[in-house]
Amino acid sequence: MSRTTNRREFIKTTTAGGLSLWVAAGHMPSMAADSPNEKVNIAIVGVGGMGGSHVNDGEVKKQNVVALCDIDDNNLDNASKVHPNAKRYNDFREMFDKQKDIDAVICATPDHCHAVVTAMAMRLGKHAYTQKPLTHTVYEAHVLSKLAAENPKLVTQMGNQGHSNEGARQVVEMVRANVIGPIREIHAWTDRPIWPQGIDRPKDTPEVPKHVHWDLWLGPMPNRPYSPAYHPFKWRGFWDFGTGALGDMACHVADTAFWALDLKHPTSIEAKSEGGTSESAPKWSIITYEFPERHGMPPVKFTWYDGKKFPPDELIEKYGITKSIEVTVKDADGKPVKNEDGKDKKKRETVPGYTDNGSLLIGEKGMIYLDDAYGATYKLLPAKNFEGFKPPEKSIKRSPGHMRDWIEAIKNGGQACSNFEYASALTGMVLLGNLAIRAGKKLDWDAKNMRATNCSEVDEFIRPEYRKGWEL
């Protein structure tokens, strides 16, 4: 047995003895005073953008960050300032080949590399934390789910941090306690995209910057010339690299409803959209998923909106839906009131309407309105129906925080809350919406065989080919 394996077993055995007592009492053990031999050796793949937040995450800093990997040397330079002792790599395959002391991997690359990085890590026995959406394709979500099932001791977590919020847990408990009655209708929306979509492939072919390793950035995708239209941020709108507004935000915004209603596989998906091309996602989309009856719960119609589209206006008046907006303070003559710095004085007002991101769970007795993207806050509407309401007793274990949840599970055994069994189902559902957008017609979905029974044209998007050397 290797020194790394011995140390891993030490991490688990030194903390697991008292775990059952802690969990029974509704607490999780504190790791505020980690000793060096209890720390997890972490590699971070993708250290710019969202990866940069992981580089600076307080819970990650308490562990040993032993390796940093990115195709952009500027990103590596910034990350190395935070973790100067970590070894640097441009190619995660080289990292895994050369460095054997890695216990766990955080993957925050663009979407198209999530699965190849994560699958390789798991096959090498590494715990995995992968940003949302978990994968780029439906097939990849299946592969990671299968790997997690085959390796139950590996601790997995998708980076949809709202899944650890207290508000999300309260909503799930209320739904399970039948507070708003049977639910047959869900709406979820986002203000994204905030990057270009509905565009064609760039025609310019500028020289690749010296700090960018372009072939490594492409990863499993077909070769194409470098363009600043892709790296470092605007890749999200391109089908080869990202998953559009839907893939970026639905794993956040739709998470609580998906969890509370125990949704898995829709039977059909239909999309309306505008401005999409063969290269990039549309400027906006409205996607309708139909879910069958589950465990005695009625069928559910789930509608997704992006690109500044929202649920029907009549719901605003019917349920009393409001949002908070910033307005300019004016005097009696209607002129703006100035602050001492000469700028207009502002205040917040509550007005009818939808927030930029949110979701509605509509039941027979009323509605739960989650008025942010991450399940942090909610309202029971109409308000008059729930005067004096008391939440049901807690039945779901509380999270110590999304990253800590993952790290503590590595040390203590068990699984994190948005593990790949759950996250692959959520991601798979989300990505089916992109299939419907690209098909341009309603899809009848056969989850068991992973195919649209009425549209073989989308097969290439369910399970695409990979470049040689980057196979999943």
VOPAGU-2260 file (C-alpha; in pm, 1 decimal, decimal comma):
REM VOPAGU-2260
SITE   aa  ch    i         X         Y         Z
SITE  MET   A    0       0,0       0,0       0,0
SITE  SER   A    1     135,3     343,2     -95,7
SITE  ARG   A    2     212,3     625,4     144,0
SITE  THR   A    3     -74,5     823,4     -16,4
SITE  THR   A    4    -322,5     543,0      46,5
SITE  ASN   A    5    -205,0     509,6     408,1
SITE  ARG   A    6    -251,4     882,1     459,7
SITE  ARG   A    7    -598,7     873,7     304,5
SITE  GLU   A    8    -702,7     594,6     538,1
SITE  PHE   A    9    -561,9     794,4     829,0
SITE  ILE   A   10    -771,2    1096,7     728,0
SITE  LYS   A   11   -1088,0     885,8     738,9
SITE  THR   A   12   -1015,8     670,0    1043,2
SITE  THR   A   13    -901,7     952,6    1267,9
SITE  THR   A   14   -1228,7    1141,7    1223,6
SITE  ALA   A   15   -1494,4     880,4    1153,1
SITE  GLY   A   16   -1521,1     731,4    1500,6
SITE  GLY   A   17   -1739,4    1003,5    1645,0
SITE  LEU   A   18   -1927,4    1084,4    1325,6
SITE  SER   A   19   -2249,1     895,9    1405,2
SITE  LEU   A   20   -2289,2    1086,2    1732,2
SITE  TRP   A   21   -2239,8    1418,9    1557,3
SITE  VAL   A   22   -2487,2    1340,4    1278,2
SITE  ALA   A   23   -2748,5    1210,4    1522,4
SITE  ALA   A   24   -2724,2    1537,4    1710,0
SITE  GLY   A   25   -2772,1    1735,1    1387,6
SITE  HIS   A   26   -2415,4    1867,2    1377,2
SITE  MET   A   27   -2111,8    1817,9    1159,4
SITE  PRO   A   28   -1762,7    1794,5    1307,3
SITE  SER   A   29   -1556,7    2113,0    1290,9
SITE  MET   A   30   -1230,1    2112,0    1100,5
SITE  ALA   A   31   -1120,9    2459,7    1204,0
SITE  ALA   A   32    -796,2    2322,4    1350,1
SITE  ASP   A   33    -681,0    2082,3    1077,8
SITE  SER   A   34    -345,4    1926,9    1150,5
SITE  PRO   A   35    -110,1    1875,2     852,6
SITE  ASN   A   36    -170,0    1499,9     829,9
SITE  GLU   A   37    -549,0    1552,3     816,3
SITE  LYS   A   38    -539,2    1784,6     518,3
SITE  VAL   A   39    -659,3    1679,8     175,7
SITE  ASN   A   40    -416,5    1715,0    -115,5
SITE  ILE   A   41    -612,9    1904,7    -380,7
SITE  ALA   A   42    -543,6    1978,1    -746,3
SITE  ILE   A   43    -735,8    2257,4    -918,8
SITE  VAL   A   44    -785,5    2223,9   -1294,1
SITE  GLY   A   45    -893,2    2556,3   -1443,0
SITE  VAL   A   46    -780,5    2840,6   -1217,9
SITE  GLY   A   47    -924,5    3144,1   -1398,7
SITE  GLY   A   48   -1284,1    3268,0   -1375,8
SITE  MET   A   49   -1479,8    3040,9   -1141,7
SITE  GLY   A   50   -1161,5    2842,9   -1084,5
SITE  GLY   A   51   -1006,4    3158,4    -944,8
SITE  SER   A   52   -1273,2    3166,0    -675,1
SITE  HIS   A   53   -1177,2    2810,2    -578,9
SITE  VAL   A   54    -811,7    2911,5    -565,2
SITE  ASN   A   55    -909,8    3175,8    -308,2
SITE  ASP   A   56   -1177,1    2974,1    -126,4
SITE  GLY   A   57   -1120,2    2971,2     247,9
SITE  GLU   A   58   -1207,2    2602,8     284,8
SITE  VAL   A   59    -970,7    2508,7       2,0
SITE  LYS   A   60    -691,9    2714,4     159,4
SITE  LYS   A   61    -721,9    2506,7     478,3
SITE  GLN   A   62    -616,9    2199,9     276,7
SITE  ASN   A   63    -300,0    2130,8      75,8
SITE  VAL   A   64    -330,4    2265,1    -278,9
SITE  VAL   A   65     -55,6    2057,3    -437,9
SITE  ALA   A   66    -119,0    2119,6    -809,1
SITE  LEU   A   67    -256,8    2394,3   -1033,0
SITE  CYS   A   68    -346,4    2335,6   -1396,1
SITE  ASP   A   69    -458,4    2581,2   -1664,3
SITE  ILE   A   70    -401,2    2639,4   -2035,5
SITE  ASP   A   71    -342,3    3010,2   -1964,0
SITE  ASP   A   72      -9,6    3095,2   -1802,7
SITE  ASN   A   73    -146,8    3426,9   -1677,7
SITE  ASN   A   74    -411,7    3239,7   -1479,0
SITE  LEU   A   75    -141,5    3013,2   -1338,5
SITE  ASP   A   76      68,8    3313,8   -1238,7
SITE  ASN   A   77    -221,4    3457,9   -1038,6
SITE  ALA   A   78    -304,1    3124,7    -875,0
SITE  SER   A   79      60,1    3061,2    -784,4
SITE  LYS   A   80      64,2    3382,1    -582,1
SITE  VAL   A   81    -200,4    3224,4    -356,9
SITE  HIS   A   82     -52,3    2872,0    -357,1
SITE  PRO   A   83     320,0    2917,6    -424,4
SITE  ASN   A   84     410,8    2559,4    -331,3
SITE  ALA   A   85     170,1    2397,6    -575,8
SITE  LYS   A   86     320,5    2245,6    -890,0
SITE  ARG   A   87     207,8    2401,4   -1217,1
SITE  TYR   A   88      78,3    2228,8   -1530,1
SITE  ASN   A   89     -85,3    2323,4   -1858,0
SITE  ASP   A   90    -210,1    1971,2   -1938,5
SITE  PHE   A   91    -414,8    1784,2   -1676,6
SITE  ARG   A   92    -312,6    1451,9   -1835,8
SITE  GLU   A   93      52,7    1530,0   -1762,4
SITE  MET   A   94     -44,1    1635,4   -1411,0
SITE  PHE   A   95    -213,4    1303,6   -1337,4
SITE  ASP   A   96      73,9    1111,0   -1494,7
SITE  LYS   A   97     349,2    1284,6   -1298,9
SITE  GLN   A   98     195,2    1374,6    -965,1
SITE  LYS   A   99      83,0    1086,3    -745,2
SITE  ASP   A  100       6,2    1270,1    -420,7
SITE  ILE   A  101    -329,5    1412,2    -536,5
SITE  ASP   A  102    -629,2    1303,4    -326,9
SITE  ALA   A  103    -899,9    1519,6    -481,0
SITE  VAL   A  104    -958,5    1734,7    -789,2
SITE  ILE   A  105   -1157,9    2053,9    -839,1
SITE  CYS   A  106   -1253,0    2101,4   -1205,0
SITE  ALA   A  107   -1348,4    2452,5   -1318,2
SITE  THR   A  108   -1262,0    2441,7   -1687,4
SITE  PRO   A  109   -1501,4    2545,1   -1963,9
SITE  ASP   A  110   -1793,3    2301,2   -1996,4
SITE  HIS   A  111   -1647,4    2095,1   -2281,9
SITE  CYS   A  112   -1361,4    1966,9   -2064,1
SITE  HIS   A  113   -1556,8    1890,4   -1745,5
SITE  ALA   A  114   -1617,2    1523,2   -1824,4
SITE  VAL   A  115   -1272,3    1430,4   -1959,8
SITE  VAL   A  116   -1098,0    1585,6   -1658,1
SITE  THR   A  117   -1342,1    1444,0   -1403,6
SITE  ALA   A  118   -1360,7    1094,9   -1551,0
SITE  MET   A  119    -983,0    1065,2   -1559,1
SITE  ALA   A  120    -960,0    1181,8   -1198,6
SITE  MET   A  121   -1222,3     931,4   -1081,2
SITE  ARG   A  122   -1064,1     640,9   -1270,4
SITE  LEU   A  123    -741,2     723,0   -1088,0
SITE  GLY   A  124    -919,9     711,5    -752,8
SITE  LYS   A  125    -947,0    1087,1    -692,6
SITE  HIS   A  126   -1243,1    1256,4    -524,7
SITE  ALA   A  127   -1405,2    1510,0    -757,0
SITE  TYR   A  128   -1567,0    1853,3    -729,2
SITE  THR   A  129   -1681,2    1971,1   -1074,3
SITE  GLN   A  130   -1842,2    2299,2   -1160,5
SITE  LYS   A  131   -2192,0    2318,2   -1304,9
SITE  PRO   A  132   -2315,6    2206,3   -1544,4
SITE  LEU   A  133   -2155,4    1878,1   -1449,4
SITE  THR   A  134   -2100,4    1788,2   -1814,7
SITE  HIS   A  135   -2125,9    1921,7   -2167,7
SITE  THR   A  136   -2350,0    1640,9   -2299,1
SITE  VAL   A  137   -2618,3    1401,4   -2178,7
SITE  TYR   A  138   -2395,2    1100,2   -2244,6
SITE  GLU   A  139   -2115,5    1246,4   -2033,9
SITE  ALA   A  140   -2356,7    1291,2   -1743,3
SITE  HIS   A  141   -2437,5     919,9   -1773,3
SITE  VAL   A  142   -2066,5     828,3   -1771,0
SITE  LEU   A  143   -1992,5    1025,9   -1453,1
SITE  SER   A  144   -2300,7     884,9   -1282,3
SITE  LYS   A  145   -2184,9     532,7   -1368,9
SITE  LEU   A  146   -1832,3     600,1   -1242,9
SITE  ALA   A  147   -1971,0     733,6    -915,8
SITE  ALA   A  148   -2189,8     424,6    -872,6
SITE  GLU   A  149   -1894,4     195,4    -942,6
SITE  ASN   A  150   -1671,1     384,4    -697,9
SITE  PRO   A  151   -1892,2     463,6    -397,2
SITE  LYS   A  152   -1597,1     561,1    -176,0
SITE  LEU   A  153   -1512,2     851,7    -405,4
SITE  VAL   A  154   -1674,1    1172,1    -278,5
SITE  THR   A  155   -1829,7    1378,7    -555,4
SITE  GLN   A  156   -1991,9    1720,8    -568,4
SITE  MET   A  157   -2121,5    1948,4    -843,7
SITE  GLY   A  158   -2059,8    2318,4    -794,3
SITE  ASN   A  159   -2421,7    2431,4    -770,8
SITE  GLN   A  160   -2362,8    2593,9    -434,4
SITE  GLY   A  161   -2726,4    2687,4    -377,7
SITE  HIS   A  162   -2792,0    2320,8    -302,5
SITE  SER   A  163   -2628,8    2384,8      34,6
SITE  ASN   A  164   -2846,9    2685,4     121,1
SITE  GLU   A  165   -3081,4    2679,4     418,7
SITE  GLY   A  166   -3364,7    2826,7     210,9
SITE  ALA   A  167   -3348,0    2544,4     -42,4
SITE  ARG   A  168   -3370,1    2285,7     234,5
SITE  GLN   A  169   -3672,1    2457,6     388,8
SITE  VAL   A  170   -3849,9    2460,6      52,3
SITE  VAL   A  171   -3783,8    2090,1      -0,4
SITE  GLU   A  172   -3921,6    2017,6     347,5
SITE  MET   A  173   -4232,1    2227,9     279,8
SITE  VAL   A  174   -4301,1    2051,0     -48,2
SITE  ARG   A  175   -4259,8    1711,3     113,9
SITE  ALA   A  176   -4493,5    1822,7     395,8
SITE  ASN   A  177   -4756,8    1916,2     134,2
SITE  VAL   A  178   -4764,5    2280,0     252,0
SITE  ILE   A  179   -4882,9    2409,4     -87,4
SITE  GLY   A  180   -5057,4    2089,6    -192,5
SITE  PRO   A  181   -4990,9    1879,9    -504,5
SITE  ILE   A  182   -4766,6    2059,9    -754,5
SITE  ARG   A  183   -4830,0    2030,0   -1127,4
SITE  GLU   A  184   -4661,5    2344,7   -1256,0
SITE  ILE   A  185   -4309,5    2488,6   -1222,4
SITE  HIS   A  186   -4153,1    2795,8   -1379,3
SITE  ALA   A  187   -3784,2    2891,6   -1364,8
SITE  TRP   A  188   -3598,5    3176,4   -1534,6
SITE  THR   A  189   -3270,7    3365,9   -1564,1
SITE  ASP   A  190   -3149,9    3698,8   -1700,3
SITE  ARG   A  191   -2866,6    3523,8   -1888,6
SITE  PRO   A  192   -2706,8    3529,0   -2139,5
SITE  ILE   A  193   -2474,1    3813,0   -2050,0
SITE  TRP   A  194   -2230,1    3700,4   -2321,8
SITE  PRO   A  195   -2277,2    3684,4   -2702,2
SITE  GLN   A  196   -2520,3    3421,2   -2832,5
SITE  GLY   A  197   -2696,7    3373,2   -3162,5
SITE  ILE   A  198   -2372,9    3440,4   -3352,0
SITE  ASP   A  199   -2166,7    3260,3   -3613,8
SITE  ARG   A  200   -1812,6    3132,9   -3592,0
SITE  PRO   A  201   -1555,1    3414,7   -3587,8
SITE  LYS   A  202   -1387,9    3466,8   -3923,8
SITE  ASP   A  203   -1072,5    3634,8   -3795,5
SITE  THR   A  204    -770,0    3420,7   -3711,5
SITE  PRO   A  205    -537,2    3627,5   -3492,1
SITE  GLU   A  206    -213,1    3487,4   -3359,2
SITE  VAL   A  207    -247,1    3281,5   -3043,3
SITE  PRO   A  208    -121,0    3479,2   -2741,1
SITE  LYS   A  209     203,4    3338,8   -2602,0
SITE  HIS   A  210      44,6    3272,4   -2262,2
SITE  VAL   A  211    -238,3    3059,7   -2410,8
SITE  HIS   A  212    -191,8    2691,3   -2501,9
SITE  TRP   A  213    -467,3    2676,1   -2761,7
SITE  ASP   A  214    -459,7    2306,7   -2853,1
SITE  LEU   A  215    -498,8    2217,9   -2485,0
SITE  TRP   A  216    -786,5    2465,4   -2453,2
SITE  LEU   A  217    -971,3    2287,5   -2736,5
SITE  GLY   A  218    -937,9    1958,1   -2549,9
SITE  PRO   A  219   -1178,3    1699,0   -2693,5
SITE  MET   A  220   -1338,7    1937,4   -2945,6
SITE  PRO   A  221   -1248,8    1954,3   -3317,4
SITE  ASN   A  222    -963,0    2180,7   -3413,2
SITE  ARG   A  223   -1040,9    2542,8   -3502,2
SITE  PRO   A  224    -837,7    2865,1   -3507,8
SITE  TYR   A  225    -789,8    3065,5   -3190,6
SITE  SER   A  226   -1011,7    3367,9   -3138,1
SITE  PRO   A  227   -1057,8    3600,8   -2841,0
SITE  ALA   A  228   -1430,0    3537,4   -2898,8
SITE  TYR   A  229   -1378,3    3209,4   -2707,6
SITE  HIS   A  230   -1116,4    3260,9   -2439,0
SITE  PRO   A  231   -1126,7    3361,7   -2158,0
SITE  PHE   A  232   -1502,4    3403,4   -2102,4
SITE  LYS   A  233   -1726,8    3423,7   -2406,4
SITE  TRP   A  234   -1704,9    3051,0   -2488,6
SITE  ARG   A  235   -2032,5    2987,9   -2300,5
SITE  GLY   A  236   -2247,8    3076,1   -2598,8
SITE  PHE   A  237   -2077,1    2837,5   -2843,5
SITE  TRP   A  238   -2216,6    2484,9   -2871,8
SITE  ASP   A  239   -1873,6    2321,6   -2901,0
SITE  PHE   A  240   -1757,9    2465,5   -2569,3
SITE  GLY   A  241   -2050,8    2581,9   -2359,1
SITE  THR   A  242   -2415,0    2506,9   -2293,8
SITE  GLY   A  243   -2565,0    2853,9   -2324,6
SITE  ALA   A  244   -2779,3    3036,2   -2071,8
SITE  LEU   A  245   -2967,3    2716,4   -1990,6
SITE  GLY   A  246   -2655,7    2516,7   -1904,3
SITE  ASP   A  247   -2499,0    2802,5   -1714,4
SITE  MET   A  248   -2789,5    2881,3   -1482,1
SITE  ALA   A  249   -3050,7    2603,6   -1471,5
SITE  CYS   A  250   -2836,4    2384,7   -1242,9
SITE  HIS   A  251   -2875,6    2672,2    -996,6
SITE  VAL   A  252   -3222,9    2808,4   -1063,5
SITE  ALA   A  253   -3402,8    2478,4   -1127,7
SITE  ASP   A  254   -3221,0    2283,9    -857,5
SITE  THR   A  255   -3458,7    2330,2    -564,5
SITE  ALA   A  256   -3770,5    2234,7    -760,4
SITE  PHE   A  257   -3592,4    1935,5    -916,7
SITE  TRP   A  258   -3485,0    1819,1    -570,9
SITE  ALA   A  259   -3812,2    1885,6    -391,4
SITE  LEU   A  260   -4028,1    1707,1    -648,9
SITE  ASP   A  261   -3789,2    1415,6    -700,1
SITE  LEU   A  262   -3773,6    1479,4   -1072,5
SITE  LYS   A  263   -3557,1    1257,0   -1288,7
SITE  HIS   A  264   -3625,6    1209,3   -1658,6
SITE  PRO   A  265   -3879,7    1404,7   -1864,0
SITE  THR   A  266   -4087,7    1219,0   -2119,7
SITE  SER   A  267   -4088,0    1510,1   -2364,5
SITE  ILE   A  268   -3908,2    1839,1   -2420,1
SITE  GLU   A  269   -4012,2    2121,7   -2648,0
SITE  ALA   A  270   -3833,7    2453,0   -2710,0
SITE  LYS   A  271   -3913,9    2790,1   -2856,5
SITE  SER   A  272   -3617,2    3015,0   -2927,7
SITE  GLU   A  273   -3483,9    3293,0   -3144,1
SITE  GLY   A  274   -3146,2    3369,7   -3294,4
SITE  GLY   A  275   -2972,6    3035,7   -3250,8
SITE  THR   A  276   -2719,8    2915,6   -3507,5
SITE  SER   A  277   -2534,1    2592,9   -3578,1
SITE  GLU   A  278   -2244,5    2749,4   -3387,3
SITE  SER   A  279   -2409,7    2910,6   -3087,1
SITE  ALA   A  280   -2710,0    2903,5   -2856,4
SITE  PRO   A  281   -3010,1    3132,6   -2915,8
SITE  LYS   A  282   -3062,6    3485,1   -2788,9
SITE  TRP   A  283   -3356,2    3356,3   -2581,6
SITE  SER   A  284   -3542,0    3033,1   -2524,1
SITE  ILE   A  285   -3855,7    2899,4   -2355,7
SITE  ILE   A  286   -3837,7    2526,1   -2290,7
SITE  THR   A  287   -4116,3    2300,5   -2166,2
SITE  TYR   A  288   -4039,5    1969,2   -1996,6
SITE  GLU   A  289   -4312,1    1715,8   -1919,0
SITE  PHE   A  290   -4245,2    1485,2   -1622,9
SITE  PRO   A  291   -4455,4    1177,8   -1542,2
SITE  GLU   A  292   -4617,6    1080,9   -1212,2
SITE  ARG   A  293   -4362,9     989,7    -943,7
SITE  HIS   A  294   -4414,4     816,0    -609,9
SITE  GLY   A  295   -4776,6     923,3    -598,7
SITE  MET   A  296   -4700,1    1283,1    -702,8
SITE  PRO   A  297   -4886,7    1414,0   -1008,4
SITE  PRO   A  298   -4726,9    1480,8   -1347,2
SITE  VAL   A  299   -4542,2    1811,8   -1367,9
SITE  LYS   A  300   -4504,7    2068,3   -1645,1
SITE  PHE   A  301   -4172,9    2250,1   -1600,8
SITE  THR   A  302   -4111,1    2565,1   -1807,5
SITE  TRP   A  303   -3772,4    2733,3   -1840,2
SITE  TYR   A  304   -3713,4    3091,9   -1961,0
SITE  ASP   A  305   -3392,2    3279,4   -2046,7
SITE  GLY   A  306   -3286,0    3588,3   -2240,3
SITE  LYS   A  307   -3521,7    3821,6   -2047,5
SITE  LYS   A  308   -3826,8    3601,2   -2099,5
SITE  PHE   A  309   -4048,8    3543,5   -1795,0
SITE  PRO   A  310   -4352,2    3340,6   -1680,8
SITE  PRO   A  311   -4699,3    3472,2   -1770,9
SITE  ASP   A  312   -4784,9    3817,1   -1630,5
SITE  GLU   A  313   -5118,9    3694,1   -1495,0
SITE  LEU   A  314   -4933,8    3499,1   -1225,4
SITE  ILE   A  315   -4798,3    3826,6   -1085,4
SITE  GLU   A  316   -5144,5    3960,5   -1004,4
SITE  LYS   A  317   -5294,3    3624,9    -906,3
SITE  TYR   A  318   -5030,6    3547,9    -641,8
SITE  GLY   A  319   -4898,1    3893,9    -553,0
SITE  ILE   A  320   -4546,8    3843,4    -692,6
SITE  THR   A  321   -4313,4    4134,9    -625,3
SITE  LYS   A  322   -3953,1    4238,9    -671,8
SITE  SER   A  323   -3729,9    4505,3    -520,4
SITE  ILE   A  324   -3596,6    4774,8    -751,9
SITE  GLU   A  325   -3371,2    5077,1    -710,1
SITE  VAL   A  326   -3529,0    5414,5    -790,2
SITE  THR   A  327   -3411,4    5774,3    -782,4
SITE  VAL   A  328   -3539,9    5986,3    -492,7
SITE  LYS   A  329   -3715,8    6299,8    -618,8
SITE  ASP   A  330   -3828,7    6621,0    -449,3
SITE  ALA   A  331   -4175,8    6777,2    -459,3
SITE  ASP   A  332   -4098,5    6925,5    -801,8
SITE  GLY   A  333   -3997,7    6589,3    -943,9
SITE  LYS   A  334   -3627,3    6670,2    -955,3
SITE  PRO   A  335   -3365,0    6415,3    -839,8
SITE  VAL   A  336   -3238,7    6464,3    -484,1
SITE  LYS   A  337   -2860,1    6474,0    -469,0
SITE  ASN   A  338   -2623,3    6311,3    -221,9
SITE  GLU   A  339   -2325,0    6501,1     -77,8
SITE  ASP   A  340   -2108,7    6361,5    -359,0
SITE  GLY   A  341   -2343,0    6512,0    -617,3
SITE  LYS   A  342   -2485,2    6180,7    -733,4
SITE  ASP   A  343   -2857,8    6106,7    -741,0
SITE  LYS   A  344   -2992,5    5967,0    -415,4
SITE  LYS   A  345   -3135,4    5615,4    -449,5
SITE  LYS   A  346   -3378,9    5402,2    -253,5
SITE  ARG   A  347   -3535,3    5057,8    -288,5
SITE  GLU   A  348   -3901,0    5003,1    -363,5
SITE  THR   A  349   -4110,8    4687,8    -387,8
SITE  VAL   A  350   -4311,9    4663,9    -707,9
SITE  PRO   A  351   -4509,0    4389,7    -889,2
SITE  GLY   A  352   -4289,6    4177,2   -1113,9
SITE  TYR   A  353   -4029,1    3904,0   -1142,8
SITE  THR   A  354   -3670,5    3915,2   -1017,8
SITE  ASP   A  355   -3386,3    3862,0   -1265,9
SITE  ASN   A  356   -3354,0    3496,8   -1158,4
SITE  GLY   A  357   -3607,9    3282,8    -978,1
SITE  SER   A  358   -3856,0    2997,8    -979,1
SITE  LEU   A  359   -4219,8    2927,6    -895,3
SITE  LEU   A  360   -4359,6    2603,0    -755,3
SITE  ILE   A  361   -4735,8    2622,6    -799,9
SITE  GLY   A  362   -4952,4    2393,9    -587,3
SITE  GLU   A  363   -5323,7    2356,3    -525,8
SITE  LYS   A  364   -5302,6    2558,3    -200,3
SITE  GLY   A  365   -5063,1    2830,5    -314,8
SITE  MET   A  366   -4715,7    2899,5    -443,9
SITE  ILE   A  367   -4355,2    2893,0    -329,2
SITE  TYR   A  368   -4165,4    3176,3    -497,0
SITE  LEU   A  369   -3785,9    3146,4    -487,0
SITE  ASP   A  370   -3677,9    3498,2    -571,6
SITE  ASP   A  371   -3308,8    3443,2    -637,1
SITE  ALA   A  372   -3091,9    3208,5    -841,4
SITE  TYR   A  373   -2959,1    2998,4    -555,0
SITE  GLY   A  374   -3253,7    2896,3    -339,2
SITE  ALA   A  375   -3146,4    3129,2     -60,6
SITE  THR   A  376   -3476,6    3314,3     -11,3
SITE  TYR   A  377   -3841,1    3235,1     -78,4
SITE  LYS   A  378   -4197,7    3356,9     -18,9
SITE  LEU   A  379   -4523,5    3171,1      29,8
SITE  LEU   A  380   -4794,8    3328,9    -185,4
SITE  PRO   A  381   -5062,6    3459,3    -178,0
SITE  ALA   A  382   -4941,4    3596,0     155,4
SITE  LYS   A  383   -5293,9    3592,1     306,7
SITE  ASN   A  384   -5311,0    3214,2     262,6
SITE  PHE   A  385   -5010,2    3162,0     489,7
SITE  GLU   A  386   -5058,8    3405,2     776,5
SITE  GLY   A  387   -4917,6    3254,4    1095,0
SITE  PHE   A  388   -4742,2    2979,1     897,0
SITE  LYS   A  389   -4487,1    2769,5    1085,0
SITE  PRO   A  390   -4231,7    2569,2     883,1
SITE  PRO   A  391   -4235,7    2190,3     919,9
SITE  GLU   A  392   -3974,8    2021,9    1136,6
SITE  LYS   A  393   -3630,3    1983,2     986,5
SITE  SER   A  394   -3589,0    1650,6     811,3
SITE  ILE   A  395   -3290,4    1720,3     584,9
SITE  LYS   A  396   -2934,5    1734,1     715,9
SITE  ARG   A  397   -2800,5    2091,2     707,4
SITE  SER   A  398   -2491,2    2176,1     505,6
SITE  PRO   A  399   -2180,0    2336,9     655,5
SITE  GLY   A  400   -2126,2    2509,3     318,9
SITE  HIS   A  401   -2088,7    2357,7     -25,8
SITE  MET   A  402   -1710,6    2323,1     -44,2
SITE  ARG   A  403   -1679,3    2223,8     320,5
SITE  ASP   A  404   -1953,3    1964,5     271,5
SITE  TRP   A  405   -1735,8    1797,5       7,2
SITE  ILE   A  406   -1414,6    1817,5     208,5
SITE  GLU   A  407   -1575,0    1686,2     526,9
SITE  ALA   A  408   -1722,4    1392,5     337,7
SITE  ILE   A  409   -1375,2    1309,0     205,1
SITE  LYS   A  410   -1240,6    1306,0     560,1
SITE  ASN   A  411   -1533,0    1140,8     734,5
SITE  GLY   A  412   -1684,8     911,0     473,5
SITE  GLY   A  413   -2030,2     934,0     320,1
SITE  GLN   A  414   -2131,9    1158,2      32,7
SITE  ALA   A  415   -2167,4    1528,8     -35,6
SITE  CYS   A  416   -2513,4    1677,8     -89,8
SITE  SER   A  417   -2494,9    1741,9    -466,3
SITE  ASN   A  418   -2308,8    1421,3    -542,6
SITE  PHE   A  419   -2289,7    1289,6    -896,8
SITE  GLU   A  420   -2585,1    1053,9    -855,8
SITE  TYR   A  421   -2804,3    1358,7    -803,9
SITE  ALA   A  422   -2606,8    1607,6   -1012,3
SITE  SER   A  423   -2591,5    1389,5   -1323,3
SITE  ALA   A  424   -2971,2    1357,8   -1325,7
SITE  LEU   A  425   -3017,0    1734,2   -1284,8
SITE  THR   A  426   -2754,6    1812,1   -1548,9
SITE  GLY   A  427   -2897,6    1555,2   -1788,3
SITE  MET   A  428   -3244,0    1707,8   -1758,3
SITE  VAL   A  429   -3106,4    2057,1   -1817,9
SITE  LEU   A  430   -2907,1    1956,3   -2126,3
SITE  LEU   A  431   -3209,6    1791,6   -2285,3
SITE  GLY   A  432   -3341,8    2144,2   -2330,2
SITE  ASN   A  433   -3045,7    2222,2   -2555,2
SITE  LEU   A  434   -3122,9    1911,1   -2759,0
SITE  ALA   A  435   -3477,1    2040,7   -2811,9
SITE  ILE   A  436   -3343,3    2381,3   -2915,6
SITE  ARG   A  437   -3112,6    2224,0   -3173,3
SITE  ALA   A  438   -3378,3    1981,2   -3297,1
SITE  GLY   A  439   -3629,0    2257,5   -3357,4
SITE  LYS   A  440   -3916,8    2029,8   -3261,7
SITE  LYS   A  441   -4069,7    1847,4   -2966,9
SITE  LEU   A  442   -3861,8    1549,8   -2853,0
SITE  ASP   A  443   -4001,7    1227,2   -2711,8
SITE  TRP   A  444   -3736,0    1108,6   -2468,1
SITE  ASP   A  445   -3642,6     748,0   -2392,0
SITE  ALA   A  446   -3422,4     782,5   -2083,9
SITE  LYS   A  447   -3335,4     414,0   -2056,9
SITE  ASN   A  448   -3183,2     405,9   -2404,2
SITE  MET   A  449   -3070,1     769,1   -2397,4
SITE  ARG   A  450   -3233,3     866,6   -2723,7
SITE  ALA   A  451   -3502,8    1086,1   -2871,4
SITE  THR   A  452   -3732,0     828,8   -3028,2
SITE  ASN   A  453   -3867,6    1071,0   -3286,9
SITE  CYS   A  454   -3548,2    1256,5   -3377,9
SITE  SER   A  455   -3232,8    1063,3   -3461,6
SITE  GLU   A  456   -3079,9    1391,1   -3583,5
SITE  VAL   A  457   -2982,0    1482,3   -3227,4
SITE  ASP   A  458   -2783,8    1161,1   -3169,9
SITE  GLU   A  459   -2459,9    1340,2   -3259,3
SITE  PHE   A  460   -2523,7    1593,6   -2982,6
SITE  ILE   A  461   -2606,9    1328,5   -2721,5
SITE  ARG   A  462   -2277,5    1146,0   -2769,2
SITE  PRO   A  463   -2030,9    1340,6   -2983,7
SITE  GLU   A  464   -1696,9    1216,0   -3111,5
SITE  TYR   A  465   -1380,3    1321,3   -2930,7
SITE  ARG   A  466   -1041,5    1416,7   -3068,5
SITE  LYS   A  467    -779,5    1144,2   -3050,0
SITE  GLY   A  468    -606,2    1154,1   -2714,4
SITE  TRP   A  469    -903,6    1315,5   -2544,1
SITE  GLU   A  470   -1149,7    1025,8   -2545,5
SITE  LEU   A  471   -1382,6     989,9   -2250,5
